[in-house]
Structure formats: structure tokens, C-alpha cells
Amino acid sequence: MHLEAFMFLRMREFWREESGQDIVEYSLLITFIAIATMWVIAGSRPAVNGIWTGANTTITNASTVASS
């Protein structure tokens, strides 16, 4: 068998094989979920900051009134 024919058959077999495809798909899925999670967390930062600021203000006012 000629080297070219052998290489062609091996390449054709390689393209038809799907054993490594699952790993690639799961890696892409995990990457997408990680990016989406970071985007959601970064987008919710102002809302969380507002909640903590409001809670801090309420506790400070209550402490001031209680100590008077």
C-alpha cells in the first residue's frame, strides 16, 4: 500500500471517529455556563450593593436610636 493511500484511509477513519467529541462538547458547555454565571454575578452587583447599603443604614439608624 502506498503511503498516500494509507494516510488517506487513516484521515478518513479519524474524521469518522467520534470518541473525543463528547469531551469537547462538555468542555464547551462548562465554559458557556461559567461565562454566563460570571455575567449574571457581575450584572447583579448593583442590586446586591443596594441591599447591603440599605441594611447597613437601617442597622446604623437602629443602633443610634437604641443608644439614645
TORSE-332196 format. One record per atom (N, C-alpha, C, O): residue number from 1; residue in one letter; z, y, x. Coordinates in Angstrom, 2 decimals, always signed. Last residue first. Layout:
BEGIN
@n: NUM res: a c3: Z c2: Y c1: X .
...
END
This chain:
BEGIN
@n: 68 res: s c3: +72.28 c2: +56.17 c1: -29.61 .
@n: 68 res: s c3: +72.76 c2: +57.49 c1: -30.01 .
@n: 68 res: s c3: +74.04 c2: +57.40 c1: -30.81 .
@n: 68 res: s c3: +74.58 c2: +58.42 c1: -31.23 .
@n: 67 res: s c3: +71.33 c2: +53.64 c1: -29.15 .
@n: 67 res: s c3: +72.25 c2: +54.19 c1: -28.16 .
@n: 67 res: s c3: +72.80 c2: +55.56 c1: -28.54 .
@n: 67 res: s c3: +73.71 c2: +56.06 c1: -27.87 .
@n: 66 res: a c3: +69.58 c2: +53.28 c1: -31.25 .
@n: 66 res: a c3: +70.78 c2: +52.43 c1: -31.18 .
@n: 66 res: a c3: +71.80 c2: +53.00 c1: -30.20 .
@n: 66 res: a c3: +73.00 c2: +52.85 c1: -30.39 .
@n: 65 res: v c3: +67.52 c2: +55.05 c1: -30.65 .
@n: 65 res: v c3: +68.30 c2: +55.25 c1: -31.87 .
@n: 65 res: v c3: +69.61 c2: +54.47 c1: -31.79 .
@n: 65 res: v c3: +70.65 c2: +54.97 c1: -32.21 .
@n: 64 res: t c3: +66.54 c2: +53.87 c1: -28.27 .
@n: 64 res: t c3: +67.03 c2: +55.25 c1: -28.27 .
@n: 64 res: t c3: +67.92 c2: +55.52 c1: -29.49 .
@n: 64 res: t c3: +68.96 c2: +56.15 c1: -29.36 .
@n: 63 res: s c3: +65.75 c2: +51.36 c1: -29.18 .
@n: 63 res: s c3: +66.80 c2: +51.46 c1: -28.18 .
@n: 63 res: s c3: +67.40 c2: +52.86 c1: -28.14 .
@n: 63 res: s c3: +68.61 c2: +53.02 c1: -28.01 .
@n: 62 res: a c3: +63.71 c2: +52.11 c1: -30.92 .
@n: 62 res: a c3: +64.89 c2: +51.42 c1: -31.44 .
@n: 62 res: a c3: +66.05 c2: +51.49 c1: -30.47 .
@n: 62 res: a c3: +67.20 c2: +51.65 c1: -30.88 .
@n: 61 res: n c3: +61.92 c2: +53.24 c1: -29.08 .
@n: 61 res: n c3: +62.49 c2: +54.06 c1: -30.14 .
@n: 61 res: n c3: +63.74 c2: +53.41 c1: -30.71 .
@n: 61 res: n c3: +64.73 c2: +54.10 c1: -30.96 .
@n: 60 res: t c3: +61.34 c2: +50.92 c1: -27.54 .
@n: 60 res: t c3: +61.93 c2: +52.10 c1: -26.90 .
@n: 60 res: t c3: +62.58 c2: +53.00 c1: -27.94 .
@n: 60 res: t c3: +63.70 c2: +53.48 c1: -27.72 .
@n: 59 res: i c3: +60.15 c2: +49.28 c1: -29.50 .
@n: 59 res: i c3: +61.39 c2: +48.85 c1: -28.84 .
@n: 59 res: i c3: +62.09 c2: +50.04 c1: -28.18 .
@n: 59 res: i c3: +63.31 c2: +50.15 c1: -28.26 .
@n: 58 res: t c3: +57.89 c2: +50.85 c1: -30.13 .
@n: 58 res: t c3: +58.86 c2: +50.51 c1: -31.17 .
@n: 58 res: t c3: +60.20 c2: +50.09 c1: -30.55 .
@n: 58 res: t c3: +61.25 c2: +50.51 c1: -31.02 .
@n: 57 res: t c3: +56.56 c2: +50.90 c1: -27.64 .
@n: 57 res: t c3: +57.01 c2: +52.15 c1: -28.26 .
@n: 57 res: t c3: +58.08 c2: +51.87 c1: -29.32 .
@n: 57 res: t c3: +59.07 c2: +52.59 c1: -29.38 .
@n: 56 res: n c3: +56.00 c2: +48.16 c1: -27.33 .
@n: 56 res: n c3: +56.85 c2: +48.85 c1: -26.36 .
@n: 56 res: n c3: +57.40 c2: +50.15 c1: -26.94 .
@n: 56 res: n c3: +58.57 c2: +50.46 c1: -26.76 .
@n: 55 res: a c3: +54.26 c2: +47.76 c1: -29.48 .
@n: 55 res: a c3: +55.53 c2: +47.03 c1: -29.43 .
@n: 55 res: a c3: +56.49 c2: +47.71 c1: -28.47 .
@n: 55 res: a c3: +57.68 c2: +47.82 c1: -28.77 .
@n: 54 res: g c3: +52.12 c2: +49.44 c1: -28.70 .
@n: 54 res: g c3: +52.85 c2: +49.67 c1: -29.95 .
@n: 54 res: g c3: +54.20 c2: +48.99 c1: -29.97 .
@n: 54 res: g c3: +55.19 c2: +49.58 c1: -30.42 .
@n: 53 res: t c3: +51.37 c2: +48.16 c1: -26.32 .
@n: 53 res: t c3: +51.81 c2: +49.56 c1: -26.29 .
@n: 53 res: t c3: +52.61 c2: +49.89 c1: -27.55 .
@n: 53 res: t c3: +53.66 c2: +50.53 c1: -27.47 .
@n: 52 res: w c3: +50.56 c2: +45.66 c1: -27.30 .
@n: 52 res: w c3: +51.70 c2: +45.75 c1: -26.38 .
@n: 52 res: w c3: +52.24 c2: +47.17 c1: -26.30 .
@n: 52 res: w c3: +53.45 c2: +47.37 c1: -26.21 .
@n: 51 res: i c3: +48.37 c2: +46.48 c1: -28.90 .
@n: 51 res: i c3: +49.51 c2: +45.75 c1: -29.49 .
@n: 51 res: i c3: +50.73 c2: +45.88 c1: -28.60 .
@n: 51 res: i c3: +51.83 c2: +46.17 c1: -29.08 .
@n: 50 res: g c3: +46.67 c2: +47.63 c1: -26.98 .
@n: 50 res: g c3: +47.20 c2: +48.43 c1: -28.09 .
@n: 50 res: g c3: +48.40 c2: +47.78 c1: -28.74 .
@n: 50 res: g c3: +49.36 c2: +48.46 c1: -29.10 .
@n: 49 res: n c3: +46.08 c2: +45.39 c1: -25.40 .
@n: 49 res: n c3: +46.78 c2: +46.53 c1: -24.80 .
@n: 49 res: n c3: +47.39 c2: +47.41 c1: -25.89 .
@n: 49 res: n c3: +48.52 c2: +47.89 c1: -25.74 .
@n: 48 res: v c3: +44.63 c2: +43.93 c1: -27.24 .
@n: 48 res: v c3: +45.90 c2: +43.40 c1: -26.75 .
@n: 48 res: v c3: +46.73 c2: +44.52 c1: -26.13 .
@n: 48 res: v c3: +47.94 c2: +44.57 c1: -26.32 .
@n: 47 res: a c3: +42.41 c2: +45.63 c1: -27.49 .
@n: 47 res: a c3: +43.22 c2: +45.29 c1: -28.66 .
@n: 47 res: a c3: +44.59 c2: +44.78 c1: -28.24 .
@n: 47 res: a c3: +45.61 c2: +45.17 c1: -28.82 .
@n: 46 res: p c3: +41.35 c2: +45.74 c1: -24.86 .
@n: 46 res: p c3: +41.86 c2: +46.95 c1: -25.51 .
@n: 46 res: p c3: +42.75 c2: +46.65 c1: -26.72 .
@n: 46 res: p c3: +43.75 c2: +47.33 c1: -26.94 .
@n: 45 res: r c3: +40.71 c2: +42.87 c1: -24.43 .
@n: 45 res: r c3: +41.72 c2: +43.59 c1: -23.63 .
@n: 45 res: r c3: +42.21 c2: +44.87 c1: -24.32 .
@n: 45 res: r c3: +43.42 c2: +45.08 c1: -24.36 .
@n: 44 res: s c3: +38.67 c2: +41.54 c1: -25.58 .
@n: 44 res: s c3: +39.88 c2: +41.71 c1: -26.38 .
@n: 44 res: s c3: +40.97 c2: +42.48 c1: -25.64 .
@n: 44 res: s c3: +42.05 c2: +42.71 c1: -26.20 .
@n: 43 res: g c3: +36.71 c2: +41.38 c1: -23.64 .
@n: 43 res: g c3: +36.46 c2: +42.20 c1: -24.82 .
@n: 43 res: g c3: +37.70 c2: +42.45 c1: -25.65 .
@n: 43 res: g c3: +37.78 c2: +43.46 c1: -26.35 .
@n: 42 res: a c3: +37.81 c2: +39.56 c1: -21.85 .
@n: 42 res: a c3: +37.57 c2: +40.94 c1: -21.41 .
@n: 42 res: a c3: +37.35 c2: +41.86 c1: -22.60 .
@n: 42 res: a c3: +37.78 c2: +43.02 c1: -22.56 .
@n: 41 res: i c3: +37.80 c2: +37.29 c1: -23.51 .
@n: 41 res: i c3: +39.06 c2: +37.81 c1: -22.98 .
@n: 41 res: i c3: +38.89 c2: +39.26 c1: -22.54 .
@n: 41 res: i c3: +39.74 c2: +40.10 c1: -22.83 .
@n: 40 res: v c3: +35.05 c2: +36.97 c1: -23.95 .
@n: 40 res: v c3: +35.95 c2: +37.19 c1: -25.08 .
@n: 40 res: v c3: +37.26 c2: +37.80 c1: -24.60 .
@n: 40 res: v c3: +37.78 c2: +38.73 c1: -25.22 .
@n: 39 res: w c3: +34.15 c2: +36.53 c1: -21.31 .
@n: 39 res: w c3: +33.62 c2: +37.65 c1: -22.08 .
@n: 39 res: w c3: +34.54 c2: +37.99 c1: -23.25 .
@n: 39 res: w c3: +34.79 c2: +39.16 c1: -23.52 .
@n: 38 res: m c3: +35.47 c2: +34.18 c1: -20.64 .
@n: 38 res: m c3: +35.76 c2: +35.40 c1: -19.89 .
@n: 38 res: m c3: +35.30 c2: +36.63 c1: -20.65 .
@n: 38 res: m c3: +35.97 c2: +37.66 c1: -20.65 .
@n: 37 res: t c3: +34.22 c2: +32.48 c1: -22.52 .
@n: 37 res: t c3: +35.67 c2: +32.70 c1: -22.57 .
@n: 37 res: t c3: +36.04 c2: +33.97 c1: -21.82 .
@n: 37 res: t c3: +36.85 c2: +34.77 c1: -22.31 .
@n: 36 res: a c3: +31.57 c2: +32.51 c1: -21.61 .
@n: 36 res: a c3: +31.88 c2: +33.02 c1: -22.95 .
@n: 36 res: a c3: +33.36 c2: +33.32 c1: -23.09 .
@n: 36 res: a c3: +33.74 c2: +34.31 c1: -23.71 .
@n: 35 res: i c3: +31.93 c2: +31.30 c1: -19.10 .
@n: 35 res: i c3: +31.42 c2: +32.68 c1: -19.18 .
@n: 35 res: i c3: +31.75 c2: +33.28 c1: -20.54 .
@n: 35 res: i c3: +32.16 c2: +34.44 c1: -20.62 .
@n: 34 res: a c3: +32.82 c2: +28.75 c1: -19.92 .
@n: 34 res: a c3: +33.64 c2: +29.59 c1: -19.06 .
@n: 34 res: a c3: +33.21 c2: +31.05 c1: -19.13 .
@n: 34 res: a c3: +34.06 c2: +31.94 c1: -19.21 .
@n: 33 res: i c3: +30.62 c2: +27.83 c1: -21.40 .
@n: 33 res: i c3: +31.92 c2: +28.01 c1: -22.06 .
@n: 33 res: i c3: +32.83 c2: +28.91 c1: -21.22 .
@n: 33 res: i c3: +33.53 c2: +29.74 c1: -21.78 .
@n: 32 res: f c3: +28.66 c2: +27.72 c1: -19.36 .
@n: 32 res: f c3: +28.48 c2: +28.59 c1: -20.52 .
@n: 32 res: f c3: +29.80 c2: +28.85 c1: -21.22 .
@n: 32 res: f c3: +30.09 c2: +29.99 c1: -21.59 .
@n: 31 res: t c3: +29.81 c2: +25.75 c1: -17.71 .
@n: 31 res: t c3: +29.58 c2: +27.10 c1: -17.19 .
@n: 31 res: t c3: +29.42 c2: +28.09 c1: -18.34 .
@n: 31 res: t c3: +29.99 c2: +29.18 c1: -18.29 .
@n: 30 res: i c3: +29.74 c2: +23.55 c1: -19.42 .
@n: 30 res: i c3: +31.03 c2: +24.05 c1: -18.95 .
@n: 30 res: i c3: +30.89 c2: +25.47 c1: -18.42 .
@n: 30 res: i c3: +31.76 c2: +26.31 c1: -18.66 .
@n: 29 res: l c3: +26.93 c2: +23.31 c1: -19.67 .
@n: 29 res: l c3: +27.77 c2: +23.55 c1: -20.84 .
@n: 29 res: l c3: +29.12 c2: +24.12 c1: -20.44 .
@n: 29 res: l c3: +29.60 c2: +25.07 c1: -21.06 .
@n: 28 res: l c3: +26.15 c2: +22.73 c1: -17.05 .
@n: 28 res: l c3: +25.67 c2: +23.95 c1: -17.69 .
@n: 28 res: l c3: +26.51 c2: +24.30 c1: -18.91 .
@n: 28 res: l c3: +26.78 c2: +25.48 c1: -19.16 .
@n: 27 res: s c3: +27.47 c2: +20.27 c1: -16.76 .
@n: 27 res: s c3: +27.80 c2: +21.39 c1: -15.87 .
@n: 27 res: s c3: +27.34 c2: +22.71 c1: -16.48 .
@n: 27 res: s c3: +28.08 c2: +23.69 c1: -16.44 .
@n: 26 res: y c3: +26.17 c2: +18.72 c1: -18.69 .
@n: 26 res: y c3: +27.59 c2: +19.01 c1: -18.84 .
@n: 26 res: y c3: +28.02 c2: +20.18 c1: -17.95 .
@n: 26 res: y c3: +28.85 c2: +20.99 c1: -18.36 .
@n: 25 res: e c3: +23.56 c2: +18.69 c1: -17.53 .
@n: 25 res: e c3: +23.79 c2: +19.25 c1: -18.87 .
@n: 25 res: e c3: +25.26 c2: +19.61 c1: -19.08 .
@n: 25 res: e c3: +25.57 c2: +20.68 c1: -19.60 .
@n: 24 res: v c3: +24.05 c2: +17.42 c1: -15.07 .
@n: 24 res: v c3: +23.51 c2: +18.78 c1: -15.10 .
@n: 24 res: v c3: +23.78 c2: +19.43 c1: -16.45 .
@n: 24 res: v c3: +24.19 c2: +20.59 c1: -16.51 .
@n: 23 res: i c3: +24.91 c2: +14.92 c1: -15.97 .
@n: 23 res: i c3: +25.79 c2: +15.75 c1: -15.15 .
@n: 23 res: i c3: +25.33 c2: +17.20 c1: -15.17 .
@n: 23 res: i c3: +26.15 c2: +18.11 c1: -15.29 .
@n: 22 res: d c3: +22.64 c2: +13.97 c1: -17.31 .
@n: 22 res: d c3: +23.89 c2: +14.20 c1: -18.04 .
@n: 22 res: d c3: +24.81 c2: +15.14 c1: -17.26 .
@n: 22 res: d c3: +25.42 c2: +16.03 c1: -17.84 .
@n: 21 res: q c3: +20.72 c2: +13.58 c1: -15.31 .
@n: 21 res: q c3: +20.52 c2: +14.64 c1: -16.29 .
@n: 21 res: q c3: +21.82 c2: +14.97 c1: -17.03 .
@n: 21 res: q c3: +22.07 c2: +16.13 c1: -17.33 .
@n: 20 res: g c3: +20.83 c2: +11.44 c1: -13.67 .
@n: 20 res: g c3: +21.54 c2: +12.64 c1: -13.25 .
@n: 20 res: g c3: +21.47 c2: +13.77 c1: -14.25 .
@n: 20 res: g c3: +22.09 c2: +14.81 c1: -14.06 .
@n: 19 res: s c3: +19.22 c2: +9.55 c1: -15.05 .
@n: 19 res: s c3: +20.63 c2: +9.26 c1: -14.78 .
@n: 19 res: s c3: +21.42 c2: +10.50 c1: -14.37 .
@n: 19 res: s c3: +22.61 c2: +10.59 c1: -14.69 .
@n: 18 res: e c3: +16.58 c2: +9.43 c1: -15.78 .
@n: 18 res: e c3: +17.41 c2: +10.47 c1: -16.38 .
@n: 18 res: e c3: +18.89 c2: +10.30 c1: -16.07 .
@n: 18 res: e c3: +19.73 c2: +10.85 c1: -16.78 .
@n: 17 res: e c3: +13.31 c2: +8.98 c1: -14.47 .
@n: 17 res: e c3: +14.71 c2: +8.58 c1: -14.45 .
@n: 17 res: e c3: +15.58 c2: +9.74 c1: -14.97 .
@n: 17 res: e c3: +15.33 c2: +10.89 c1: -14.62 .
@n: 16 res: r c3: +10.87 c2: +10.17 c1: -14.25 .
@n: 16 res: r c3: +11.18 c2: +9.45 c1: -15.49 .
@n: 16 res: r c3: +12.65 c2: +9.07 c1: -15.59 .
@n: 16 res: r c3: +13.17 c2: +8.86 c1: -16.69 .
@n: 15 res: w c3: +10.85 c2: +11.22 c1: -11.69 .
@n: 15 res: w c3: +10.75 c2: +12.14 c1: -12.83 .
@n: 15 res: w c3: +11.10 c2: +11.46 c1: -14.15 .
@n: 15 res: w c3: +11.57 c2: +12.12 c1: -15.07 .
@n: 14 res: f c3: +10.95 c2: +8.84 c1: -10.15 .
@n: 14 res: f c3: +12.02 c2: +9.84 c1: -10.07 .
@n: 14 res: f c3: +12.00 c2: +10.76 c1: -11.28 .
@n: 14 res: f c3: +13.05 c2: +11.04 c1: -11.85 .
@n: 13 res: e c3: +8.50 c2: +7.68 c1: -10.72 .
@n: 13 res: e c3: +9.73 c2: +6.99 c1: -11.11 .
@n: 13 res: e c3: +10.91 c2: +7.96 c1: -11.12 .
@n: 13 res: e c3: +11.76 c2: +7.91 c1: -12.01 .
@n: 12 res: r c3: +6.85 c2: +9.55 c1: -9.50 .
@n: 12 res: r c3: +6.71 c2: +9.30 c1: -10.93 .
@n: 12 res: r c3: +7.98 c2: +8.62 c1: -11.47 .
@n: 12 res: r c3: +8.46 c2: +8.96 c1: -12.55 .
@n: 11 res: m c3: +7.69 c2: +9.24 c1: -6.84 .
@n: 11 res: m c3: +7.87 c2: +10.52 c1: -7.52 .
@n: 11 res: m c3: +7.78 c2: +10.35 c1: -9.03 .
@n: 11 res: m c3: +8.57 c2: +10.95 c1: -9.76 .
@n: 10 res: r c3: +6.88 c2: +6.58 c1: -6.34 .
@n: 10 res: r c3: +8.30 c2: +6.95 c1: -6.25 .
@n: 10 res: r c3: +8.58 c2: +8.27 c1: -6.97 .
@n: 10 res: r c3: +9.60 c2: +8.41 c1: -7.64 .
@n: 9 res: l c3: +4.10 c2: +6.82 c1: -6.62 .
@n: 9 res: l c3: +4.86 c2: +5.94 c1: -7.51 .
@n: 9 res: l c3: +6.35 c2: +6.27 c1: -7.50 .
@n: 9 res: l c3: +7.00 c2: +6.25 c1: -8.55 .
@n: 8 res: f c3: +3.55 c2: +8.62 c1: -4.51 .
@n: 8 res: f c3: +3.22 c2: +8.97 c1: -5.88 .
@n: 8 res: f c3: +4.02 c2: +8.12 c1: -6.87 .
@n: 8 res: f c3: +4.55 c2: +8.65 c1: -7.85 .
@n: 7 res: m c3: +4.33 c2: +7.11 c1: -2.30 .
@n: 7 res: m c3: +5.03 c2: +8.37 c1: -2.60 .
@n: 7 res: m c3: +4.77 c2: +8.79 c1: -4.05 .
@n: 7 res: m c3: +5.68 c2: +9.26 c1: -4.74 .
@n: 6 res: f c3: +2.42 c2: +5.04 c1: -2.46 .
@n: 6 res: f c3: +3.84 c2: +4.74 c1: -2.54 .
@n: 6 res: f c3: +4.64 c2: +5.99 c1: -2.92 .
@n: 6 res: f c3: +5.53 c2: +5.92 c1: -3.78 .
@n: 5 res: a c3: +0.09 c2: +6.48 c1: -2.09 .
@n: 5 res: a c3: +0.29 c2: +5.76 c1: -3.35 .
@n: 5 res: a c3: +1.76 c2: +5.43 c1: -3.54 .
@n: 5 res: a c3: +2.29 c2: +5.54 c1: -4.64 .
@n: 4 res: e c3: +0.53 c2: +7.43 c1: +0.52 .
@n: 4 res: e c3: +0.33 c2: +8.37 c1: -0.58 .
@n: 4 res: e c3: +0.59 c2: +7.71 c1: -1.92 .
@n: 4 res: e c3: +1.23 c2: +8.29 c1: -2.79 .
@n: 3 res: l c3: +0.67 c2: +5.05 c1: +2.03 .
@n: 3 res: l c3: +1.84 c2: +5.91 c1: +1.93 .
@n: 3 res: l c3: +1.72 c2: +6.88 c1: +0.76 .
@n: 3 res: l c3: +2.71 c2: +7.14 c1: +0.07 .
@n: 2 res: h c3: -0.82 c2: +2.18 c1: +0.54 .
@n: 2 res: h c3: -0.89 c2: +3.40 c1: +1.31 .
@n: 2 res: h c3: +0.35 c2: +4.26 c1: +1.06 .
@n: 2 res: h c3: +0.99 c2: +4.18 c1: +0.01 .
@n: 1 res: m c3: +0.00 c2: -1.18 c1: +0.85 .
@n: 1 res: m c3: +0.00 c2: +0.00 c1: +0.00 .
@n: 1 res: m c3: +0.00 c2: +1.24 c1: +0.90 .
@n: 1 res: m c3: +0.74 c2: +1.31 c1: +1.88 .
END
